[in-house]
Amino acid sequence: MLTTTMTIAAALQQGHQQLFASDSPAIDAERLLMQVLECERTALHTWPERRLEMSAQVAYMNLLKRRQKGEPIAYITGQQGFWDLQLEVTPDTLIPRPETELLVEIALTLVDSTSARVVDLGTGTGAIALALAKERPGWQIEGIEQIASVVELAQRNGNRNQLQVCFKQGNWCAGLQPGVNLLVSNPPYLDPQDPHLQQGDVRFEPTSALIAGSQGMAAINTIARQASQILNNEGWLAFEHGFQQGEGSRELLQQLGYRQVVSHRDLAGHERVTVGQKPIVGE
């Protein structure tokens, strides 16, 4: 039986060693110890010789074991940063990722107005909708999500960050009234046979938010067709997609009559976000 406990420095070193297979073992170890000690990162490095309570050491070791099995840090800690927001996450939602911030950046350039009606389809944690609300407080923003418990989660994130977004339960554009200036979405876009489904954090995320039929294009197809009915005449559709789906996304929007169709690349150089302006009736 242990009679003494580790210092913070030793605990971080132990975590780094145990999580060697992670992409970021040092950062993971810090986040898990911060979770246990309920402190900020600076505290870990300000008092590295502080000894852990036995209960804290046991709790930390248990979290390390969960991470070793591949469980995402965001699910272990129950939170994830996105934009400049801190969001609650659960295994019922996708984990917000840095590459999705590109969709927010692009969306902010599409509507040159301090007041606009904006809809985020498949909002999940509310990350995209809340980031837009943070930057454009005058916009009227709705977040649509199929699962009731996830709608409640998104609303908690709105309250936590003191941002005004109306989160509702719904199925894509069904029931939405026309006149939307901007529609954004990070829909399911992985093919059921995509090898990424067996790798990393994705193994633990809800398949309903990841997988779509028609080689991953089914949800995108539905959204593009429905969006043309609810966007106003100058309205824009912007959505995230897989790194090999840029060409297919552009072709789909062009076939549907969308104007100014273009795909944007992420920091890795992959086509990640495609946008288009509402088709003109009769063209």
N, C-alpha and C positions, 0 to 999 in steps of 0.2 A: 504493500500500500504506500502511495506517495505521501511523504511528510512535508516536502517543500514543492514549490511551484516555479514555473518558468518566469523569467523577466519578459517584458514586452519584446525586447530585442531578440531573445531566444525563441519566443513564440513565433515571431515573424520569420526567423530563419527556418524553424521547423516547418512552418506552413509553406515556405518557398520550396523546401526539399520534397514535401509530400505532393505538392501540386506541380511538379516539374513537367508533367504532360500537358498542362494548360498553356494556352497562348500567352497568358500574362500571369505567371505564378506569383510574382511579388505583389502585383496590384490585387489579385484575388485574396491573398493572405491578409493584406491590409484591410480590405473591405469586410472580410469575415470577422477580424478582430475588432474593427470599429463597431460592427453590429453587436458583438458580445459586450463590449465595454461602453456602448452608447456614447461614443466620442467622435471627434473629428480627426482627420489624418494627422494634423499638426500635433495633437496630443501624443500620438504614438511615438513621434520622433523628438518630442520635447522631453519626455520622461521614459527613455528606453530601458532604464534599469529598474523601473517600477515592477514589482512582482504581482502576478495575477492572483486573485482569490482562487481557491481550489474549484469552486463552482464555475468560475469563469473559464478556467483552463479546460475543465471537462466539456463545457458547452462549446468552446472553440474547437476542440478535437473532434467533437461530433459534427460540427459544420464542415471541417476539413474532409471528413469521411464522405459526406454528401457530395462535396465538390469533386472529390476523387472519382466518384461514380459517374460524373458528368453532369450532374444537376446544375442548371444555370445559376450563376451568382444572383441574378435578379429575382429568381424564385426563392432562393434561400433567404435573401435579405428582405424580400417583399417590396423592393423599390428599384427604380432605374432613372437615371438622368436622361433628359432629352431637351434639346434647345438649351434654355437656361431654367428648366423646370425640373422638379423632383416629382416623380409619378409613382403611385402605388401600382404594383403588378401582381397578378396571380397566375397560376397555371391555366386559367381559362382565357388568357389573353396572349397575344404575341408580345414579345419583348421589344420595345421601341429601339431602333437601331440608328446609328449615326448617319448611314446613307439615306435614310428617309428624310433627314433634314434638308436634302436637296429639293424634295417636293415642296417643302415649306418655302424655301428660298425662291423657287420658280413661281409658286402661287402668289407670293407677295408682289411680283412684278406684273402680273396679268391684269389686275384691276387697279386702275388709277383713280381711286375714289376713297374718301374717308368714311363713306357709308356704302355698304354692299350687303347683299344676301348671299351667304356662303354655306355650302353643305359638305360635310365630311362623311362619306359612305364607308361603313365598316369601321367605325371610329376606334373600337377596342378600348385602350386605356384613355383615349381622348387626346393622345399626344399631338396629332396634327392640328386638330381643331383648337386646342389650347395654345399651341405655339402661335397660330394665326391670331387668336384673340389677344395674346400678349403684345403682338406687334401692331394690331389694328383694332383698338378698343371700340371704335365706332362701327365695326362690322357686326351684322346680325348673323351669328354662326350657329348652325345646328349640327349635331353629331348623331348619326343614325347607326344603330347596332341591333343585330337580331336577338341576342341573348339578354334577357332581363337583368341577370346578375352583373353582366358586364356594363350595361347601361348605368347601374348603380355605382359601379366602380369608377366609371368615367366621371360621374357627377361628384363623387368624393374627391377626385383629382382636381376638378374645377373648383370645389370649395377650398381644398388645401392650398391651391395657388391663387385664390381670390380672383378668379376669372369667370366672366359671364358667357357660358355656352349652354344652349338648350340641348340636352341629350335625350333622345327618344328611341323607343324600340320600333324597328321597322325592317323591311326587306328591300334593300337597295333603294330605288327611287319610288317604289310603290307608295301611293298616298301623298306624295309631295306635291305642292301647288307650283304651277309654272312661275317663272319670273326670277330664277336664280342667276346671279351674276357669275358665280364661280362654284364648280363642283370638283372636289378633290377626293382621291381614294388611294389607299394602299390595299388592294384586294388580294385574295388568294390567287397565286399565279404559278405555283409549282405543279408540274406534271406528276401524277401518282407514281410514276416510275423514276422520278428524279433521284439520283444518288445522294443529293444533299439531305434528303429526309432521314438518312441513317448517320448523319454526321453532326457533331457538336451540339449546341443548344437546341437546334431544330428538333432533335429526337424527343424533347420534352414538351414542345409547344403543341397547341391544339391543331389537329390536322384540318379541321373545318376552316381555319384561318390561313392555311397554307396551300391546300390542294384544290385545283380546279380541273375540270375535264377539258377535252379538246386541246390536249397538249399544254394545259395551263392557261388557256385563253378564254375559257367559258365565262368566268365572272367579268373579265374585261369586256367581252362581247356584249354581255347583258347591260353593263353599266353604260357603255358607249351608245347603245340603241335607246335606252331609257333616258339618258341625259339629254339627248337631242329634243326630247319632248318637254323638258322642264327648264332648260336654260333660256334666258331672255335672248333677244336678237344679237346682242354683242357678247353673250356669255361664253365662258371658257370651261373646258374639261381638262383636268390634269391628273394623271395617275402614275403610280410607280409600277414597274414590271420587272421581269427577269432580265438578266444581262444579254440574253439572246433573243429577246422578244421585241426589240425596238423596231425592226423592219416590219414584223407582223402587226404591231400596234399602229404604225403609220399607215400601212395598207388598209387596215380595218377602218380607221377614221376617214381616210380619203374615199373609200368605197361608200361610206355613209354620208359623204358630202361635207364633212368638216373642213373648215378653212384654216390656213396658216398652221398646218400640222408640222410639228418638229419634235425631235427627241433630244434630250439633254443628257450629257455624260456625267458620271460621278467622278470622284477623285481618282479612282482606279482606271478611268478611261472607258468604262462600260456605259452603254446606253441604258439609263435607269428610269427616266421620267419622260413621258410623251404627253404633249398638249395639243389641243385643237379648239378652234372657235366654232360655235354652233352653225350647223348647216343652214343655208338660206332656202326657205321653202320655194319650190318651183325651179331651183337651179339643178 
